[in-house]
Amino acid sequence: MTKVHVSLPADAEEGLRAFIDEVDGRLASDEDTCTVVRDTLIDLFGDREAWERWQDGKPVSPATRVRLQGYDPCNATLEAEYYAEKDDEQFKRSKHLQWLWRQFDATPMADNVAFALRFRQMLADHLFAEAGDNLRIFKGITFSYGHNISVGDNTVIHDDVHLDDRGKLTIGDRASISDSAHIYSHSHDTVDQTEVRNYHTTIGDDARITYDAMVNAGVSVGENAIVGARSVVQGDVPAHHIAVGSPAKSVKVKPGFEDVAEPLDAGGERRADEREIPYELPDDIEAFDEFDRDLDGPVDSHQRE
């Protein structure tokens, strides 16, 4: 074992437990989620006095007003809000919870590991499609929606990881996602980058995605496999394999698993097309090209990344 148990002083433990339980209870109730998020952030940022002054009709500066309004996720937009194929009903709630998650990370309390891990576990229980027990999710994690993520028990996700769940993302039990890793579930057409395809990306039980690695959309990283630091995974990594490089290739089987692992040349096969998640856009959607380009020219075929 490489770690030891650490306990907070009794008063601190009592305080953080009361706070987390209060927010958890409000999120589980029928109360408007925007109101819960707004109240929680006002108190976390110590702005209750300014909020009440503004609510009483007393003057506040324009900057203060913008700050106070910004605690309410109904007054904010996120990048994923502009994705045409999103599930609008699911996103209504996940947007509000994602706003709380992101703004919490901007508070000093986000660095208090004993508090922050438990707070994010509670939020994940409300936000993710599935959130296992004893998750350890550190600071600076970003995701597209949150509601298309499933994570197993005893998994750790370190600082500054991006979990793209524009498609679907499944992470197993006891997996480890190291700092600055990026795991994707969507890709863009190479001719028209506004055309998106979504996939199901999976990270198996006991797998490790190490520092600054990237896993492309539709990839399966098998159980007990390792993706080396700064590797770019474009095809599947079989169970018990160690894959490194850009593009990543299987270079070794983990010691002790030689009899059950596939041969090294089995790695790297790309099966993303089998894992595509189709979607349809409504006919009356008011879509726009964010690059304001003319895409009416002839295109013989669309080769995708």
Backbone torsions as a table, in degrees:
resi	resn	phi	psi	omega
1	MET	NA	141.5	-176.6
2	THR	-112.2	-0.7	-178.3
3	LYS	-131.2	161.2	178.0
4	VAL	-124.3	161.4	177.1
5	HIS	-75.9	140.5	177.3
6	VAL	-127.3	135.2	-179.9
7	SER	-119.7	144.1	173.9
8	LEU	-80.5	158.7	170.4
9	PRO	-57.2	151.2	-173.0
10	ALA	-56.1	-43.1	-178.9
11	ASP	-63.8	-41.7	179.6
12	ALA	-66.5	-41.0	178.7
13	GLU	-62.7	-42.1	179.7
14	GLU	-63.5	-41.0	-178.8
15	GLY	-66.8	-45.8	-177.6
16	LEU	-69.5	-34.4	178.4
17	ARG	-65.5	-41.1	179.4
18	ALA	-64.4	-41.1	-179.9
19	PHE	-65.5	-49.3	-178.4
20	ILE	-62.5	-42.4	179.3
21	ASP	-62.6	-37.9	179.9
22	GLU	-65.5	-47.9	-179.6
23	VAL	-65.3	-42.4	178.8
24	ASP	-57.9	-46.0	-179.7
25	GLY	-63.7	-40.9	179.5
26	ARG	-67.2	-39.4	178.9
27	LEU	-67.6	-29.5	179.7
28	ALA	-80.7	-11.9	-177.0
29	SER	-87.4	-175.2	177.5
30	ASP	-86.5	4.9	-178.9
31	GLU	-64.2	146.0	178.3
32	ASP	-57.8	125.8	-174.9
33	THR	-64.7	-36.6	178.2
34	CYS	-58.7	-39.9	-179.7
35	THR	-66.9	-41.8	179.0
36	VAL	-62.6	-47.1	-179.6
37	VAL	-62.8	-45.4	-180.0
38	ARG	-58.5	-49.9	-178.3
39	ASP	-62.8	-40.5	-179.0
40	THR	-63.6	-44.4	-178.4
41	LEU	-71.1	-37.4	176.7
42	ILE	-56.5	-44.2	-178.3
43	ASP	-74.6	-38.5	179.2
44	LEU	-63.8	-34.7	-179.9
45	PHE	-91.2	3.6	176.1
46	GLY	67.6	34.8	-174.0
47	ASP	-110.4	19.5	-176.8
48	ARG	-62.8	-42.3	-178.3
49	GLU	-63.5	-44.5	179.1
50	ALA	-65.5	-38.0	178.5
51	TRP	-61.7	-47.4	-178.3
52	GLU	-67.1	-34.4	176.6
53	ARG	-63.3	-43.7	179.0
54	TRP	-65.9	-42.1	179.8
55	GLN	-65.4	-26.4	178.0
56	ASP	-81.2	2.3	177.1
57	GLY	85.5	9.6	178.3
58	LYS	-81.5	151.8	-174.5
59	PRO	-69.0	141.9	171.5
60	VAL	-133.3	158.2	179.7
61	SER	-70.5	157.8	176.5
62	PRO	-55.4	-39.2	179.3
63	ALA	-64.1	-41.4	178.4
64	THR	-64.4	-41.1	179.8
65	ARG	-62.5	-45.2	179.2
66	VAL	-61.2	-41.5	179.7
67	ARG	-63.2	-46.2	-177.8
68	LEU	-66.7	-41.8	177.3
69	GLN	-63.7	-33.1	-176.4
70	GLY	-69.3	-14.9	175.6
71	TYR	-69.4	-21.8	-179.1
72	ASP	-89.9	115.5	-178.1
73	PRO	-63.9	-17.6	175.9
74	CYS	-70.1	-13.2	177.4
75	ASN	-102.3	16.1	-177.2
76	ALA	-132.1	160.4	170.9
77	THR	-125.1	151.6	175.8
78	LEU	-118.6	159.3	-177.7
79	GLU	-55.9	-43.6	-176.1
80	ALA	-64.6	-17.8	179.2
81	GLU	-63.2	-23.0	-177.8
82	TYR	-89.5	-5.1	-178.9
83	TYR	-72.2	121.4	-172.1
84	ALA	-65.6	-31.7	-172.4
85	GLU	-92.1	5.0	-177.1
86	LYS	-64.6	155.8	174.2
87	ASP	-81.4	104.9	-173.0
88	ASP	-60.9	-38.8	-177.6
89	GLU	-66.3	-44.7	178.3
90	GLN	-66.9	-38.0	-174.9
91	PHE	-69.9	-24.7	179.5
92	LYS	-53.9	-44.3	-178.4
93	ARG	-87.0	-40.9	-176.6
94	SER	-64.6	-30.8	176.0
95	LYS	-60.0	-45.1	-177.6
96	HIS	-65.2	-41.3	179.5
97	LEU	-70.4	-36.6	177.1
98	GLN	-65.0	-37.1	177.6
99	TRP	-62.2	-42.5	177.2
100	LEU	-63.1	-42.8	179.8
101	TRP	-59.7	-49.8	-176.4
102	ARG	-66.5	-42.7	-177.9
103	GLN	-72.4	-32.6	174.2
104	PHE	-57.7	-39.0	-179.2
105	ASP	-65.8	-14.1	177.4
106	ALA	-90.9	0.3	179.6
107	THR	-95.2	156.4	175.7
108	PRO	-58.4	-29.3	-177.9
109	MET	-65.9	-18.3	-179.1
110	ALA	-66.4	-18.6	178.6
111	ASP	-94.0	-4.7	176.5
112	ASN	-85.2	95.8	-169.1
113	VAL	-56.7	-44.2	-177.0
114	ALA	-60.5	-34.2	178.5
115	PHE	-84.3	-48.6	-169.7
116	ALA	-66.0	-39.3	179.9
117	LEU	-62.6	-40.2	-179.1
118	ARG	-72.2	-35.4	178.0
119	PHE	-65.7	-43.1	179.9
120	ARG	-69.8	-33.9	174.3
121	GLN	-59.6	-44.1	179.2
122	MET	-62.6	-44.7	178.8
123	LEU	-64.3	-39.9	179.0
124	ALA	-61.6	-35.5	177.8
125	ASP	-60.3	-32.3	179.9
126	HIS	-88.7	-29.9	-169.9
127	LEU	-95.5	-47.9	-173.9
128	PHE	-72.4	156.9	172.7
129	ALA	-60.6	-41.0	173.9
130	GLU	-145.0	136.2	177.0
131	ALA	-131.7	114.0	-178.5
132	GLY	-71.5	177.9	178.4
133	ASP	-80.2	152.7	174.5
134	ASN	56.9	43.0	172.6
135	LEU	-74.4	142.4	174.3
136	ARG	-121.0	98.6	-176.9
137	ILE	-113.9	116.1	-173.5
138	PHE	-90.4	-163.7	-166.6
139	LYS	-83.3	147.9	171.5
140	GLY	82.3	17.0	177.8
141	ILE	-74.3	134.8	176.5
142	THR	-125.0	154.8	177.5
143	PHE	-152.6	167.6	-178.2
144	SER	-75.5	-59.6	-179.7
145	TYR	-117.2	-48.0	-172.6
146	GLY	101.8	-37.6	-173.8
147	HIS	-78.3	-5.3	175.4
148	ASN	-104.7	18.0	-179.9
149	ILE	-107.0	132.3	171.9
150	SER	-123.4	128.9	-178.7
151	VAL	-129.7	138.7	-179.3
152	GLY	-83.3	-167.1	-177.3
153	ASP	-78.9	148.3	169.9
154	ASN	58.2	31.9	178.1
155	THR	-94.7	146.9	179.3
156	VAL	-120.7	133.8	177.3
157	ILE	-125.2	115.2	-170.9
158	HIS	-86.0	-174.8	-172.3
159	ASP	-58.3	143.3	166.2
160	ASP	61.4	32.4	176.0
161	VAL	-86.4	142.2	173.8
162	HIS	-109.5	121.6	177.7
163	LEU	-110.4	99.1	-178.9
164	ASP	-83.3	112.8	177.8
165	ASP	-116.4	37.7	173.7
166	ARG	-63.8	-32.0	168.5
167	GLY	-94.9	-108.6	178.2
168	LYS	-146.8	138.6	-177.5
169	LEU	-131.3	125.0	178.3
170	THR	-121.8	125.8	178.4
171	ILE	-121.3	131.1	-172.5
172	GLY	-81.7	-165.0	178.6
173	ASP	-76.7	144.7	172.1
174	ARG	58.3	23.3	176.5
175	ALA	-78.3	157.8	178.2
176	SER	-131.0	121.2	177.8
177	ILE	-112.5	111.8	-172.9
178	SER	-79.9	170.5	-176.4
179	ASP	-52.0	137.4	171.6
180	SER	66.8	13.4	174.0
181	ALA	-72.2	152.6	177.9
182	HIS	-128.6	125.4	179.8
183	ILE	-122.3	121.2	-172.0
184	TYR	-110.0	153.4	174.7
185	SER	-133.0	13.9	173.6
186	HIS	-141.5	156.6	176.1
187	SER	-139.1	166.6	-176.9
188	HIS	-116.2	145.9	175.3
189	ASP	-62.8	140.4	-177.5
190	THR	-74.8	-21.4	178.1
191	VAL	-89.5	-50.8	179.2
192	ASP	-117.3	98.9	-173.9
193	GLN	-68.6	-9.7	175.3
194	THR	-80.9	-9.8	177.4
195	GLU	-88.6	123.7	-171.4
196	VAL	-117.4	141.1	170.8
197	ARG	-119.5	136.8	-178.8
198	ASN	-108.9	148.0	-174.8
199	TYR	-138.9	169.1	171.8
200	HIS	-102.1	116.1	178.7
201	THR	-106.7	136.1	-176.0
202	THR	-129.5	139.5	173.6
203	ILE	-119.9	119.4	-170.6
204	GLY	-77.2	171.5	175.7
205	ASP	-55.1	138.3	174.5
206	ASP	64.9	10.4	178.6
207	ALA	-77.3	155.4	178.2
208	ARG	-128.4	123.3	173.1
209	ILE	-106.8	109.6	-169.1
210	THR	-90.5	-175.8	-165.2
211	TYR	-49.5	127.1	169.8
212	ASP	62.6	19.6	177.4
213	ALA	-79.6	158.3	176.8
214	MET	-127.2	130.5	176.4
215	VAL	-111.2	119.7	-176.6
216	ASN	-76.6	163.9	-176.2
217	ALA	-61.3	137.8	176.0
218	GLY	82.1	4.2	-179.7
219	VAL	-81.9	149.4	170.2
220	SER	-116.4	119.8	172.4
221	VAL	-100.4	116.6	-171.7
222	GLY	-71.0	169.0	-179.0
223	GLU	-61.6	142.0	174.5
224	ASN	64.8	14.5	178.5
225	ALA	-87.7	162.2	177.3
226	ILE	-127.1	133.5	170.7
227	VAL	-107.4	121.4	-174.5
228	GLY	-68.8	162.2	-177.9
229	ALA	-57.7	134.5	176.8
230	ARG	61.8	20.5	175.7
231	SER	-79.7	155.5	176.4
232	VAL	-119.4	109.9	-174.2
233	VAL	-93.9	113.6	-179.4
234	GLN	-107.4	-18.9	178.1
235	GLY	-131.1	173.4	-173.7
236	ASP	-63.9	147.3	173.1
237	VAL	-112.4	110.9	-177.6
238	PRO	-65.0	161.3	178.9
239	ALA	-54.6	138.6	174.8
240	HIS	72.5	2.5	178.1
241	HIS	-84.1	154.0	169.3
242	ILE	-111.7	119.4	-176.9
243	ALA	-116.5	134.0	-179.3
244	VAL	-139.9	159.9	172.4
245	GLY	102.1	-179.3	-179.8
246	SER	-138.5	103.3	-0.8
247	PRO	-72.3	151.8	-176.2
248	ALA	-67.4	139.6	175.8
249	LYS	-130.3	146.2	176.3
250	SER	-70.5	123.9	-176.8
251	VAL	-116.6	-12.6	-175.9
252	LYS	-164.5	151.8	169.7
253	VAL	-99.7	138.1	-178.9
254	LYS	-58.0	133.5	-179.3
255	PRO	-53.2	134.6	179.7
256	GLY	95.2	-8.4	-177.8
257	PHE	-117.7	15.2	-176.4
258	GLU	-61.4	-33.3	-175.5
259	ASP	-76.7	-18.5	-176.4
260	VAL	-111.8	-13.4	-176.9
261	ALA	-84.0	151.0	172.2
262	GLU	-69.2	158.1	177.4
263	PRO	-63.3	157.9	-175.2
264	LEU	-59.2	-33.4	-177.1
265	ASP	-72.8	-2.4	174.9
266	ALA	-79.2	-16.0	-178.2
267	GLY	-78.7	156.7	174.8
268	GLY	91.1	-5.5	179.5
269	GLU	-69.2	133.6	-177.2
270	ARG	-99.8	115.8	-179.2
271	ARG	-118.4	26.4	-174.8
272	ALA	-59.0	-37.1	-177.7
273	ASP	-59.8	-29.6	178.4
274	GLU	-71.9	-15.3	-174.0
275	ARG	-114.4	15.2	179.1
276	GLU	-68.6	142.4	177.4
277	ILE	-109.1	102.5	-177.2
278	PRO	-71.1	155.6	175.4
279	TYR	-148.9	159.3	176.5
280	GLU	-125.2	141.1	177.1
281	LEU	-98.4	142.6	178.2
282	PRO	-63.8	148.4	-177.3
283	ASP	-63.9	-29.2	-174.4
284	ASP	-96.2	15.8	-177.6
285	ILE	-67.0	140.0	178.7
286	GLU	-95.0	74.5	-178.4
287	ALA	-84.2	159.0	175.7
288	PHE	-146.8	154.6	176.4
289	ASP	-89.5	112.8	-175.6
290	GLU	-64.1	-18.5	179.7
291	PHE	-95.5	-3.7	177.0
292	ASP	53.6	48.1	-178.3
293	ARG	-107.2	162.4	173.3
294	ASP	-94.3	110.7	-177.7
295	LEU	-108.0	23.6	-175.6
296	ASP	-86.6	-2.2	-178.8
297	GLY	-68.4	165.6	-177.7
298	PRO	-67.4	137.4	176.0
299	VAL	-132.6	117.6	-178.0
300	ASP	-73.6	-40.0	-178.9
301	SER	-158.2	158.5	178.1
302	HIS	-110.2	109.2	174.8
303	GLN	-94.4	126.4	-172.6
304	ARG	-101.7	153.4	177.8
305	GLU	-68.2	NA	NA
